[in-house]
Amino acid sequence: MDAQGRGRADDIDPADQWVRNPQTGEYELRAPHSRQSPRSPAPARVPGPRTAPAPAPGVPPQRRRRPAKQKPKAGKVLLWTGSTMAFVILAAGTGGYFYLKHLEGNVSTTDVGDAGASSFRKNEAFNILVIGTDKRTGDGNEGYGDTGSTGHADTNILLHVAKDRSNATALSIPRDLIVDVPDCPTEQEDGTEKVIPGLQGVRFNRSLGESGRDPGCTMRTVEAVTGIKPDHFMMADFNAVKTLTTAVDGVEVCVDHAVDDKESKLHLDAGKTTVEGEQALAFVRTRHSFGNSGDLDRIQVQQQFLGSLMRKMSSGDTLTSPTKLLKLAEAATKALTVDSAIGNVGTLKDVALELKKVPPKNISFTTVPVDDNPAETIKATVVLRQSEAPQLFDMIKNDVSLTEVKQQAKKEKAAVAARLKGTKADAAEVRVQVLNGGAAAGSAQQELNWLQTTAGVTKSENGGNAEQELSKTQLEYDPDQADQARRLADLLGLSGSAMKPGESVTDAQGLPTMTLTLGKDFEGAGVELDSASSASTNVRKSTADEVKCAS
């Protein structure tokens, strides 16, 4: 900061407020009213309380000891942040109240009503829709986006975080995907509600901005397309990439070949390069430098960039630098617009601390499976690939990981495998009711007929439809029925993971019976099931810990 800026409260460099407590050896945030200029000369020595000499340039100043009657010292603050185009991660520890309130003032909010959740729930799986718009803000952004644009949904990532925080999935949604945008209630400036009519057969990016559509409209469109309801949203524009990458002193990217793109002004040598500011934005915006020069190739490059940025933000070089952390916090919060439910720094902190629990190696990046639009001669848009997309959506909706996550300890895995070991009851002694939990209509009756006429499981009955759908078939039984469960698992080809020790129910004769719930993996009566197999075999993905070169 130059000398002219000193003395103005709104020009205080956040890094100048980060001071070392000589009593604890930890860095703390000093409240604005207690700030002293680090360049002020030491006053003449006079009787009374002793003052510390001014620190040498580059050395964090020490805070003067306060009388005992003052409030206790603030705790240390840790901010591990990003933003929409940077996978949006923000965390804060206790203390630094005034500075945290300052950060909160940076964040813009939008009330999306019932399009999202009313609050953030720490103990549940959650979905955050991350939106990067093509709206222009900041100096030097005149060359990007549409002139006068209110901001379309240019880059879209649905981030699903598993309930146990063992994994997360970042699902990119192509902006050129043909969708139906539903009717959208939006809150007006005067507090009234206006319903914006929906659109049929249009690009996904039109779900935001056009006709006054807000991020809630984009959230509703995501749910309509995928069946997955976003709980919250985080949105930023072009300027976020520039400010965030500058805050962390650049992000390392890799390209297989030299790039000289006149349109995006991206110029890179082959191999690894550190980009920030304008070059970082050009890297994530370029369409003509990689692959087939389309949006899908650009999405892959963006995913690689986000993984690299996440590694940089969580590196020791960033986390141990107070100055870098505070610059990152400033950049991230100024870039963000979020839903009202998470619109304060305390809640954003909670979101980030939950995200921080997920190992980078278990954060999967993937893209909605699509095909070229068959209705077009000149291919410009895409449509869902119906043979793959529904399965992927179901996996995310049902909290199924795309990575081979070790969700159980070895002892627990052994217990799962042990469910198949032991004596098996005769088929005629197996009591089970069959429920349809996501299979095709009539599947429960078809499976029942097969069990009774072919497998010899005569003490079975049709229980109708299950209360909730399952992606995988499941058998629940009382531990006293373990021998029956093993026999039924053997007949159906169920793995130990599909067997759920629990409670029995009562059948029509008033006797305890097991419950077999047919999931969406059910392919027909008598067809063997294997719940141990990975349903994600055909899903193209990368993880945040992988270093890849754009080609």
N, C-alpha and C positions, 0 to 999 in steps of 0.2 A: 504494500500500500504506500502511495506517495505521501509526502508530508502534508500536502494540501487537504488530504482527506481526514487527517487526524483531528480528533476533537468532536466530530459529528457522530452521534450515536448510531445513525443508520449506515454509516460507512465503516463501522468496526469490522475488522477482519476476524471471523470466528476463530481462526487459529490463534489470534492474540489473546483470546479469553481462556485458552487452555494452559493451566499453570500447574506446577509441580508442588505438592504438599511436602515440605521437608520432614514432617512428622511421620508420614506414611510411606513416602517415596513414590506415591501414585499421582497421576495427572488428574486434575479436576477442572470443572468449568467455573469461572468466576462470574458472578452476576454482573450485569451491565453497570449498576450504580457503584460497584466497588472497583471498577477498572482503573488502572493507572497506566500512563504511557510508559512502555518499556524503555523509552529513550530519555525519560525525565532524569535530570541529574540528581544525585543524592543531596538532600538538604543539609545545611550546616548542622553540626551536632549541638543540640541544646538539651538542657535538663528535661526529663520526662520520658515518655515511651520511646524505645529505641526503634529506628527505622532501618530497613535493609538497604544496602547500596543497590544502585541500578545494575541489572545484569549486563554482561557483555553481549554485544550483538550475536544473535543465533542461539543464545542460551535461554531456556525457558525461565521467566521470572519466578521468584518465590513469593508466596503470599504472606503478608504480615499476619502474625498471630492475633486473633481477635479476643476480646474479653470474654469471660465465661458466660456472661448473660446473653451473648448473641446466639443465634440459631446454630445447631450443630453443622459441621462441615458437610459439604455435598459429597456424595459417593462418586465413584468414577463413572464416566459415560462411555459406552461403546456403541458406535454406529457403523453397522455393516450394511451398506445400502446399494440399491440400484434403482432403476425406474423402468417404465414400460419397455422401451427399446433395449433395456439392459436387464431384463428379467425381473425387475422391480423387487429389490430386497431392502428392507430398512429395519434396523434393530437399535434399541436404546436401552441402556441400563438405568439404574436409579440416579436421582440427583440432577443437577443442572436445570432446575425447574424453569428459570427464565429463558434459557436458550431453547429448551424443548417447546415452550409456548411460542417462541419466535419461529421455530421450524413449522409448528402447526399453522401459523399464519401464512406460511408459504403455500400450503396445500389447498387446492380448489376442490369443492365437492359438488355433487349432483344427486338429487333425490330421485331414485329410480323406482320408488314404490315397491310393488310386489314382484317386480322383475328380478329382484335379488332378495337376499336374506335381511332380516331386520337387525341382526347383530352378528358379531364374529364368535364362533364357537371353537374353543381351543381343543376340545376333546373329540372332535368329529373330523371326518374327511371334509375337505372344502375345495371349491372350484373358483378360481379367479380368472376373469376374462381380461387379458392384457391387450390393449388397443394402441397401435401407433397410427396417428392420423397424418394426413398430408397437408394439414393446416400450417401456414407459415407464421412463425414468431421468431423474434430475435434478429440481430443484424446478420447480413450475409446469406439469408435464406431465400432471396428473391428468385433464385434459379431452380427452386424445388416446388413441386406440387402445382395445383391448378390456381391460376390467378383469381383472387376473390373467393376461394373455396372456404366454406365453413368447417371443412375437415371431414374427409371420408375415412372409412375404416380400411386403411391402406395395409397395415400389418396386424394380424390377429392371432393371438395364441391363447388357447384355453389351458390354463395350468391346473391340473388336478393333483392334490396332495393327499396321500393315503392316510387313513385314520391312524395307523400305527407309526406314521412318519418314516417308514422304512424306505419309501420310494415316492417319486412324483413323475407325472407325465405332462409334457408340454406339447399340446396338439396344435399345430399351425393350420389355420383355415385360409385357403387361397382367397384373395380378394375377388378373383374372377369366377368364383363358384356360383353357378346359377341356383338361386333359392327363391322361396316365397317369403317376403317380409310381412309378418303379421301386423294387425292393427296395433297401434302403440299409444297408450295413455302417457302424456308428458305434462310435467308441472310447468306452468307459465310463471313469469316474473311477478305477477300480481297474486300468485298463490292458487289460481284456478287450474283446472285440469282440462287439457285438450287432447282428444283422441285423433291421432294422425292415421289416416287410412293406409292399409297395407298395400304391398305391391306383389305381383305374381311374375315369376320367371325373370328375375333381374339379378345383376351382379351383387354379391354379398356386400361389397363396399358401400352400396347405396343404403344400407341399414343405418347409417350414421350421417348426420349433417343435412342431407336433403330434406326439404320441407319441415325443417325444425326437429328432425329425429335426434334424440339424445342417446347416450350410451345404453340406457335401458332398452331402447329399441333393438340395439345390436345384441344385447343379452337375450331378449326374447327370440330373436332370429336364430341365435345359436341353439337355444332349447328346441325350437321348432325343427331345426335340421338334424340335430344329433340326439335329442332326447335327454341331454345332460343339462341340468339347470345351473347356470353360473350363480354363485352366491354373492360375488362382489366383482367390481371392475376397477382397473387402474389404466389410465390413459395419459399419453404424452404425445408431443409432436416432434417434427424433425430436430428441433433445437436440442432435445434431450440427449440425443446421441453425441452431439458435439460437446455439450457441457459435462456429461458424465465421463466420457473418455478422457477429457482434459483433466478432470478432477483426480483421476487415478494415474496420470502421466502416461496415458496411452495403453492400447491393448494389442497384443501380438496376434497377427493373422498370418496365414500361409497360403500361397498360391502356387500351383504347379507350373504356371507359365507367366511371363512378364505381361503386365496389363497396361494398356495405353488407351483409355476410353475418353474420347473427346466430349461425349455427351455428359457423363457424370464427373469428368475431370479427375478420374482415378488413374494414378500413375504408380505402378508398383513393379519392382524387380521380382523375378522368380524366387521362391523360397520364403523365408520368414521375414516379416516387417512389422514394426510397431506403428500403429496408426492412432491418431487422435484428432479431435475437432473436425474440420472440413473433410479430411481424408477418411476418417472413420465413417462419417455420414455417406460419403461417396461409395464406400465399400459395401454398406448395407443397402444402398439404393440402386446400384448398377444392375442393369438387366442384360447388357450386351457383352459382358466380359467372360461369362461362365456358361457351361452347358449349352442349351439350345436357345439362350437369350430370352427365356420366358420367366414368368412369375414363379413357377415351381422351382426353377433352378435358383432364383434369387432367395426363395424361402430356405433352401438348404444352406446357402451361404450365410444367411442371417442366423440360422441355428448354430452354425459353427462359431460365428462371431459371439453370440450370447454365451456359449460354453466357455469361450476364451475370457470374456469379460467376467463371468462368474469366478473363474479360477483366479483372475487378477484381484478381484475384490476380496476373496477369501484368503489371499496369500499373506504371509507374514509381513511382507513389504508394505502392504496396505493396512493391515490390522494393527501394526505397531507404530504407525505414523499418525499422531494426533492431528497434524495439519491436513494430511490427506483424507482422514476420516471426516473431518468437519467440512472440507470442501465438497466431499462426496455427499454428505448429508444435505448441504445447502443446494447442490445441483439437483439431487433427486427430488427433494420436496418442492422446489420451484417448478420442476418439470411435471409434477403429478396433478391429475384430476382423478378423484376417487369417488365412490358412492358414499353417501352420508353415514352409513353404518360403520365405516372404518375411517372416517374423516378426521380423526384426531391422532396425534402422534403416539399416544398411549396404546391405541388399538393397532396402529401400523407397527409399533414395536412388537406387539403380541403376534401379529401375522409373521413378521420377519423371524422372530425367535422360533416359531414353529417351522418355518421354511429351513432355518439353519440346521434343524435336526436331521434333515434328509442328506445322506451322503451324496456328493456329486456323481459318483459312479452309478448311482441308482436314480438319477434324474434323466429320463429318456425324452429325446426330442423326436417327434414324428409328425407326419402331415396327413391330413384327411385324404384317403385314397380316392383318386378321381380319374376320369377319362376325358378325352377331348369331346366337346359337345357335338353329337352326331348331326344336329340340326344345322350346323354351320359348314359352309364350303371352305371359307378361310377361317382357320381355327383361331378363336380369340378368347373363348370361355371354356369352362370345364363343368362336368356334372359328376355327381357321386358315383363311385364304382360300387354298385349294389352287391357284388360278390364279396366285398371286403369291408366296406365302410360300416355296415350295421354291426358286424362282429367287433370291430375296434371300439365303436361307441359303447357297446354293451360291456366290454372289458373295463373301460374307464368308469362307466356308470356303476359297475359292481365292484369297484375298488381293486381290480386285478392288475398286478404290476406287469409292465412290459419288459422288465429286467429280471434276471434270475436272482431275486433277492432272497437272502437267507433270513427268512422271517422267524424261524424257530431255532432254538439252540439244538445241539446234537441230541441231547436227552429227549427233547420234545419230538424231534424227527424220529427217534427210535420208538417213541410211544405211538406215533402215527403208524409206523410200519408194523408194530406189534398188534394192531387192531385186526390184521388179517391172519395172525398166527393163533392156532388153537383149534379145538374141536369144532366141527360144523354140525348143526342140527340137520335132521332129515328135512327135505323140501316140504313134506306134508305137515311138518310141525311149525313152519314159518308163518307167523301172523304179521300181515303188513297192509296198510291202506295206501293207495296210490293217489297222489295229488298232481295236478298240472300246474307247474310253476314257471311257465314260459315256453313250453313246447307247443307244437301246432294243435289246433282244436281237435278234440277227440283222442289225443295221445294217451291220456290216462286209461280210457276204456280199452284201447288197443293193447297197451302193455298189460293190463289186467287179464285180458283174454289169453295173451301169450303165457303169462305166469300160471294160469289155471289149467290150460289145455296142453301146454308143451313142457313147462318146467315143473309141473306137479305141485305148485304152491297154491293149494286149494283154499287155504284159510286167508284169502286176500279179498279186498273190497275197494271200490272206487270212492275216494274221498272228495271228488270234485276239484275245484280250483283252489290253489294256494292263495294265502293273503298277499304274498309278494312274489315277484318274479325272481328267478335265480339264473345266473349264467351257466351254472354247472349243476348237474343232478346231485342230490344229497339224500343220504339215508340217516335218519335220526332214530336212536334206540336207547332203551334203558340198559345200563350195564349188565343187568340180569339176562338180557336177551342177546348177549354178545355172540353166542353160538349160532343163533338165528341170523344175526347180521352178517356173520362170516359166510354162511351158506348163500344168502341173497347176493352178497358182494361177488361171490364166486360165479353165480349164475349170470349176473349182469356185467361182469368185468369192471366192477368198481374198485378204485384204489383206496388205500387207507385214508387219504385226505378227504374222500367223499363220505366217509363214515363219521358221524357226529354223535358221540355219546351224549345223551341228554335224558329226556323224559319220554315215556311211552304215552300213548293215548288209549282210549277205550273204544273197542270195535262194537259192532252191532250186537254181539253176544255179551257185551259188558266185560270183555277180557282185554288185558293189556296187549297193545299191538304197536309195531314200528310204523314209521312214516317215511315213505319213499316219495320225494318231490322231484318230478321230472323238470330239468332245467332246459335252457335253450340249446344245450349241446345234445339233446335227445334226438336221434335220427330215425327212430322207428322201433317197433316192437321186436324184441329179441336181438337188436343190434347192440353189440358190446360197447360199453362206455369205459373211458380211461381218464379219470379226472386228474391224473398226475401229469398228463401230457400238456405241453405248453400251447395255449391257444394263440400265442403271439408269433408263431413261426414265420408267418408271411408278412408281418408288420415291419416295414422299413423304419429303422430308428438309429439314432446315435445317442451317446450319453455325454453329460457335461464334463466328464474327466478325459474324454478322447481329444487328441490333437489331430485335426485333419486339415488337408490342404484343398482349397477350392480349385476346381478344374473346369 
